[in-house]
Amino acid sequence: MTIAEEAEALLSRLTRGEKARLLQRVAQELGDAYPGIDVIGDVCGGEPVIVRTRIPVWLLEHARRLGSTEADLLRSYPALRAQDLANAWTYVRSHEDQISAQIREHEAA
């Protein structure tokens, strides 16, 4: 049984008040979540990546700044979908300083 399946089984046993508290907790944790973007401590040094891949968002944005088109990126990274790029650009708009800093860090390395 997966963790999600276990959670669903437990959810049916919670009171409405307990469900409300749980929902508030989940909403707090997802407050800065972006669809299609994962930040996992032991994947790519905790940098934001495209789900299902280890492709960092900063790398895609850096390529875009250097003139790569979305078609170029989709050809270069066959695991990417157009929606992945849309999610990345949304993340970049909301985290411009962070992504720019990551680009600078990697250029200096």
PEPE-V50725 format. One record per residue. N is the residue number from 0. RES is the residue in one small letter. SS is DSSP state (alpha for helix, beta for strand, coil for the rest). OMEGA is omega as a letter, one per 40 degrees, with the letter a starting at -180 (NA if undefined). D_FIRST is the distance of its C-alpha to the first C-alpha in Angstrom with 2 decimals. Layout:
# PEPE-V50725
[[N/RES/SS/OMEGA/D_FIRST] [N/RES/SS/OMEGA/D_FIRST]]
This chain:
# PEPE-V50725
[[0/m/coil/i/0.00] [1/t/coil/i/3.81] [2/i/alpha/i/6.67] [3/a/alpha/i/8.16] [4/e/alpha/i/6.09] [5/e/alpha/i/6.62] [6/a/alpha/i/10.05] [7/e/alpha/i/10.78] [8/a/alpha/i/10.38] [9/l/alpha/a/12.61] [10/l/alpha/a/14.89] [11/s/coil/a/16.03] [12/r/coil/a/17.31] [13/l/coil/i/19.36] [14/t/coil/i/23.05] [15/r/alpha/i/24.70] [16/g/alpha/i/26.18] [17/e/alpha/i/22.97] [18/k/alpha/i/21.47] [19/a/alpha/i/24.71] [20/r/alpha/i/24.54] [21/l/alpha/i/21.01] [22/l/alpha/i/22.23] [23/q/alpha/i/25.26] [24/r/alpha/i/23.33] [25/v/alpha/i/21.22] [26/a/alpha/i/24.50] [27/q/alpha/a/26.24] [28/e/alpha/a/23.79] [29/l/coil/a/24.00] [30/g/coil/a/27.76] [31/d/coil/a/28.58] [32/a/coil/i/25.77] [33/y/coil/a/26.94] [34/p/coil/i/25.09] [35/g/coil/a/24.63] [36/i/beta/i/25.58] [37/d/beta/i/23.49] [38/v/coil/a/24.93] [39/i/coil/a/23.03] [40/g/coil/a/25.05] [41/d/coil/i/24.72] [42/v/coil/i/25.13] [43/c/alpha/i/28.81] [44/g/alpha/i/29.91] [45/g/alpha/i/28.02] [46/e/coil/i/30.02] [47/p/coil/a/28.69] [48/v/beta/i/27.44] [49/i/beta/i/26.51] [50/v/coil/a/22.75] [51/r/coil/a/21.64] [52/t/coil/i/24.78] [53/r/coil/a/26.64] [54/i/coil/a/29.65] [55/p/beta/i/31.10] [56/v/alpha/a/32.49] [57/w/alpha/a/35.75] [58/l/alpha/i/36.31] [59/l/alpha/i/36.17] [60/e/alpha/i/38.44] [61/h/alpha/i/40.80] [62/a/alpha/i/41.12] [63/r/alpha/i/41.81] [64/r/alpha/i/44.47] [65/l/coil/i/46.05] [66/g/coil/i/46.40] [67/s/coil/i/43.41] [68/t/coil/i/42.60] [69/e/alpha/i/39.20] [70/a/alpha/i/40.04] [71/d/alpha/a/40.82] [72/l/alpha/i/37.51] [73/l/alpha/i/35.55] [74/r/alpha/a/37.58] [75/s/alpha/a/37.17] [76/y/coil/a/33.40] [77/p/coil/i/32.01] [78/a/coil/a/28.41] [79/l/coil/i/29.77] [80/r/coil/i/30.07] [81/a/alpha/i/32.73] [82/q/alpha/i/30.27] [83/d/alpha/i/29.25] [84/l/alpha/i/32.93] [85/a/alpha/i/33.34] [86/n/alpha/i/30.51] [87/a/alpha/a/32.17] [88/w/alpha/i/35.56] [89/t/alpha/i/34.28] [90/y/alpha/a/32.85] [91/v/alpha/i/36.16] [92/r/alpha/a/38.21] [93/s/alpha/a/36.42] [94/h/coil/a/36.44] [95/e/alpha/a/39.74] [96/d/alpha/a/40.93] [97/q/alpha/a/37.74] [98/i/alpha/i/37.61] [99/s/alpha/i/41.35] [100/a/alpha/i/41.04] [101/q/alpha/i/38.33] [102/i/alpha/i/40.60] [103/r/alpha/i/43.52] [104/e/alpha/a/41.60] [105/h/alpha/i/40.62] [106/e/alpha/a/44.12] [107/a/alpha/a/45.61] [108/a/coil/NA/43.43]]
